[in-house]
Amino acid sequence: MAAPIRAFLVDLDGVLYQGERLLAGARETLAWLGSRGLPFLFVTNTTSRPRRALVEKLARLGIAADAGQIWTPPAAAARRLAGRGKAAALPVVLYVAPATVEDFAALPLAEPGFDGLVAAVVVGDYGERWGFTALNGAFRQLMQPSRPALIALGMTRYWQAEDGLRLDTGPFVAALEYASGRRAEVLGKPAPAFFAAALAQLGVGAEEACMIGDDIRGDIGGAQDSGIRGLLVKTGKYRPGDLEGEIRPMGVIDSIADLPAWWDAQG
């Protein structure tokens, strides 16, 4: 018999809100979780804004939260890099959105063009700032004798922008891996290390947690690969074809608003 669910990991975009619109029932469901004494952690792959900005967005939508309730790839990377031992004396180079730099404020940092020894090269949402000079600079940093770590804040291949498809973080990380012969440490869904750190935040084992998400691969498949059950919502990225593949969620609900009824139906 499966262990009872004691905590939830909850995706943000596509589950609680869509763009700047709060999805129906989201606020009420979070209140229901609190009334049942079921802890939850917001888990998102967002790298274009710091946790502070996510807290502010949730507040605008009527949801009270603090940065400690939100787990993001930059937060995971900052924690990972804070425990580098002797390498802590060397700076970290960030190829991320300018706003996200604040999530790394506790670390010694160097500009992308820095040519001294570094401890790590962190690649996230760098957008149109990528070009030959930036990519080659990151490559040169990785080839230093200090053998800096290559940290990827996710491996998404592309995303849908208002003007069409755009390259995301994955292709640039792949280019750096290929050129340097190094393997990136991925800190973001669906990487097991990302889920493990989220579980540690909640203080529960994988068998006691459930991931609620709209992405059949990143959310549900990633969670299942880490031993976490997955509950798919039919909002956000969800498409009917998601249920025709090899990934089978524990359950499917129309939206986050249906979580209480689904819970009661489990007996």
C-alpha positions as CSV (number, residue, x, y, z in Angstrom):
1,M,0.0,0.0,0.0
2,A,1.3,3.5,-0.9
3,A,2.3,5.8,1.9
4,P,-0.2,8.6,2.6
5,I,0.5,11.9,1.0
6,R,1.8,14.3,3.7
7,A,3.0,17.3,1.5
8,F,2.6,18.8,-1.9
9,L,4.9,20.4,-4.5
10,V,2.9,22.9,-6.5
11,D,3.9,24.4,-9.8
12,L,3.1,28.1,-10.4
13,D,2.6,29.1,-14.0
14,G,-0.2,27.1,-15.5
15,V,-1.3,25.7,-12.2
16,L,-2.0,28.7,-9.9
17,Y,-1.9,31.4,-12.6
18,Q,-1.7,31.9,-16.3
19,G,0.3,35.0,-17.1
20,E,-1.1,37.7,-14.9
21,R,-4.5,35.9,-14.3
22,L,-5.2,33.9,-11.2
23,L,-6.8,30.6,-12.1
24,A,-10.2,29.9,-10.6
25,G,-10.1,28.2,-7.2
26,A,-6.3,28.6,-6.7
27,R,-6.6,30.8,-3.7
28,E,-9.3,28.6,-2.1
29,T,-7.4,25.4,-2.6
30,L,-4.3,26.8,-1.0
31,A,-6.4,27.8,2.0
32,W,-7.9,24.3,2.1
33,L,-4.3,22.8,2.2
34,G,-3.6,25.0,5.2
35,S,-6.8,24.0,6.9
36,R,-5.9,20.3,6.5
37,G,-2.4,20.9,7.8
38,L,-0.8,19.8,4.5
39,P,2.4,21.7,3.9
40,F,3.3,22.7,0.4
41,L,6.1,24.3,-1.5
42,F,5.8,26.3,-4.7
43,V,8.2,24.7,-7.2
44,T,8.9,26.5,-10.5
45,N,11.5,26.5,-13.2
46,T,11.3,30.3,-13.5
47,T,14.8,31.8,-13.9
48,S,14.0,35.2,-15.4
49,R,13.0,36.8,-12.1
50,P,14.1,36.4,-8.5
51,R,12.0,34.9,-5.7
52,R,11.3,38.4,-4.4
53,A,9.5,39.2,-7.7
54,L,7.5,35.9,-7.5
55,V,6.4,36.8,-4.0
56,E,5.3,40.2,-5.2
57,K,3.4,38.6,-8.1
58,L,1.6,36.2,-5.8
59,A,0.7,39.1,-3.5
60,R,-0.9,41.0,-6.5
61,L,-3.0,37.9,-7.1
62,G,-4.1,37.7,-3.5
63,I,-1.8,34.9,-2.4
64,A,0.4,35.6,0.6
65,A,3.8,33.8,0.5
66,D,7.4,34.4,1.4
67,A,10.6,33.6,-0.5
68,G,11.2,30.5,1.7
69,Q,8.0,28.9,0.3
70,I,9.2,29.2,-3.3
71,W,11.8,26.8,-4.7
72,T,13.5,27.9,-8.0
73,P,16.6,26.9,-9.9
74,P,18.5,30.0,-8.9
75,A,17.7,29.4,-5.2
76,A,18.9,25.8,-5.6
77,A,22.1,26.9,-7.4
78,A,22.9,29.5,-4.8
79,R,22.5,27.0,-2.0
80,R,24.6,24.4,-3.9
81,L,27.4,26.9,-4.5
82,A,27.4,28.3,-1.0
83,G,28.9,24.9,0.2
84,R,31.8,24.7,-2.1
85,G,34.5,24.4,0.5
86,K,37.9,25.7,-0.7
87,A,36.4,26.8,-4.0
88,A,34.3,29.4,-2.1
89,A,37.2,31.9,-2.4
90,L,36.8,31.9,-6.2
91,P,34.0,33.9,-7.8
92,V,31.0,32.6,-9.7
93,V,30.1,33.9,-13.2
94,L,26.4,34.3,-14.0
95,Y,24.8,34.1,-17.5
96,V,21.3,34.9,-16.2
97,A,18.7,37.6,-16.5
98,P,19.8,40.8,-14.7
99,A,17.0,40.7,-12.2
100,T,17.9,37.1,-11.1
101,V,21.4,38.2,-10.0
102,E,20.0,39.2,-6.6
103,D,19.3,35.5,-5.7
104,F,23.1,35.0,-5.8
105,A,24.0,38.1,-3.7
106,A,25.6,36.1,-0.9
107,L,28.2,34.7,-3.3
108,P,31.4,36.3,-4.7
109,L,30.5,37.2,-8.3
110,A,32.4,38.1,-11.5
111,E,31.2,39.6,-14.7
112,P,30.7,37.4,-17.8
113,G,33.8,38.9,-19.4
114,F,36.0,38.0,-16.4
115,D,39.2,36.2,-17.4
116,G,40.5,35.1,-14.0
117,L,39.9,31.8,-12.2
118,V,36.3,31.1,-11.4
119,A,34.5,28.4,-9.3
120,A,31.4,28.0,-11.5
121,V,29.7,29.1,-14.6
122,V,25.9,29.4,-14.1
123,V,23.7,29.4,-17.2
124,G,20.1,30.4,-17.1
125,D,17.8,32.8,-19.0
126,Y,20.4,35.0,-20.8
127,G,18.1,35.7,-23.8
128,E,19.4,38.1,-26.5
129,R,22.6,38.8,-24.5
130,W,23.9,35.5,-25.9
131,G,26.2,35.9,-28.9
132,F,29.6,34.6,-30.0
133,T,31.5,36.7,-27.5
134,A,29.4,35.7,-24.5
135,L,29.3,32.0,-25.5
136,N,33.0,31.9,-26.2
137,G,33.7,33.7,-22.9
138,A,31.8,31.1,-21.0
139,F,33.7,28.3,-22.9
140,R,37.0,29.9,-22.0
141,Q,36.0,30.1,-18.3
142,L,35.1,26.4,-18.3
143,M,38.5,25.5,-19.7
144,Q,40.4,27.1,-16.9
145,P,42.7,24.9,-14.8
146,S,40.4,25.5,-11.8
147,R,37.9,23.2,-13.6
148,P,34.8,25.3,-12.7
149,A,31.5,23.6,-12.4
150,L,28.9,24.1,-15.2
151,I,25.6,24.8,-13.5
152,A,22.4,24.8,-15.7
153,L,19.3,26.3,-14.4
154,G,17.1,23.9,-16.4
155,M,17.5,22.3,-19.8
156,T,14.4,23.6,-21.6
157,R,15.0,23.7,-25.4
158,Y,12.7,26.5,-26.4
159,W,9.6,28.5,-25.4
160,Q,6.7,30.3,-26.9
161,A,7.2,34.1,-27.0
162,E,4.8,36.7,-28.3
163,D,6.7,36.9,-31.5
164,G,7.1,33.1,-32.0
165,L,9.4,30.3,-30.7
166,R,12.7,31.3,-29.0
167,L,15.7,29.3,-27.8
168,D,15.7,28.6,-24.1
169,T,18.6,27.6,-21.8
170,G,19.2,24.1,-23.0
171,P,20.8,24.7,-26.4
172,F,23.4,27.0,-24.9
173,V,24.2,24.6,-22.1
174,A,24.5,21.8,-24.7
175,A,26.9,23.9,-26.8
176,L,29.1,24.5,-23.8
177,E,29.0,20.8,-22.8
178,Y,30.0,19.8,-26.3
179,A,32.8,22.3,-26.6
180,S,34.3,21.8,-23.2
181,G,33.7,18.1,-22.8
182,R,32.1,18.8,-19.4
183,R,28.7,17.7,-18.1
184,A,26.4,20.3,-16.6
185,E,24.8,19.9,-13.2
186,V,21.2,20.6,-13.9
187,L,19.3,22.4,-11.1
188,G,15.7,22.6,-12.2
189,K,12.8,20.3,-13.1
190,P,13.0,17.5,-14.0
191,A,16.5,16.9,-12.5
192,P,16.4,14.6,-9.4
193,A,18.7,16.9,-7.4
194,F,16.2,19.7,-7.8
195,F,13.3,17.6,-6.5
196,A,15.5,16.1,-3.7
197,A,16.3,19.6,-2.4
198,A,12.6,20.6,-2.5
199,L,11.7,17.5,-0.4
200,A,14.4,18.5,2.0
201,Q,12.8,21.9,2.4
202,L,9.5,20.2,3.3
203,G,11.1,17.6,5.5
204,V,9.3,14.6,3.8
205,G,10.4,11.6,1.9
206,A,9.7,11.1,-1.8
207,E,7.0,8.5,-1.1
208,E,5.1,11.0,1.1
209,A,4.9,13.8,-1.5
210,C,2.8,14.7,-4.5
211,M,3.8,17.0,-7.4
212,I,0.9,19.1,-8.9
213,G,1.8,20.3,-12.3
214,D,0.7,21.0,-15.9
215,D,3.8,19.7,-17.7
216,I,3.6,16.0,-18.3
217,R,7.4,15.6,-18.6
218,G,9.0,18.3,-16.5
219,D,6.5,18.1,-13.6
220,I,4.9,14.6,-13.7
221,G,7.7,12.6,-15.3
222,G,10.4,14.4,-13.4
223,A,8.6,13.8,-10.1
224,Q,8.0,10.1,-10.8
225,D,11.7,9.6,-11.7
226,S,12.4,10.9,-8.2
227,G,9.9,8.5,-6.6
228,I,7.3,11.3,-6.1
229,R,3.7,10.9,-7.2
230,G,2.4,13.2,-9.8
231,L,-1.1,14.8,-10.2
232,L,-1.7,16.5,-13.6
233,V,-3.9,19.5,-14.1
234,K,-5.7,20.2,-17.4
235,T,-4.6,23.9,-17.4
236,G,-1.5,25.7,-18.6
237,K,0.7,23.5,-20.9
238,Y,-1.6,20.5,-20.7
239,R,-2.7,19.0,-24.0
240,P,-5.0,15.9,-24.5
241,G,-2.1,14.1,-26.2
242,D,-0.2,14.2,-22.9
243,L,-2.1,11.2,-21.7
244,E,-1.2,9.1,-24.7
245,G,2.5,8.8,-23.9
246,E,4.4,6.6,-21.6
247,I,4.1,8.9,-18.6
248,R,1.1,8.0,-16.5
249,P,0.2,10.4,-13.7
250,M,-1.3,9.2,-10.5
251,G,-4.4,11.3,-11.2
252,V,-5.7,13.9,-13.6
253,I,-7.9,16.9,-12.5
254,D,-9.4,19.7,-14.5
255,S,-7.7,22.4,-12.4
256,I,-6.2,23.1,-9.0
257,A,-9.8,23.9,-7.8
258,D,-10.6,20.2,-8.0
259,L,-7.8,19.1,-5.6
260,P,-10.1,18.9,-2.5
261,A,-12.7,16.8,-4.2
262,W,-9.9,14.5,-5.6
263,W,-8.4,14.2,-2.1
264,D,-11.8,13.2,-0.6
265,A,-12.3,10.6,-3.3
266,Q,-9.1,8.9,-2.4
267,G,-10.7,7.8,0.9
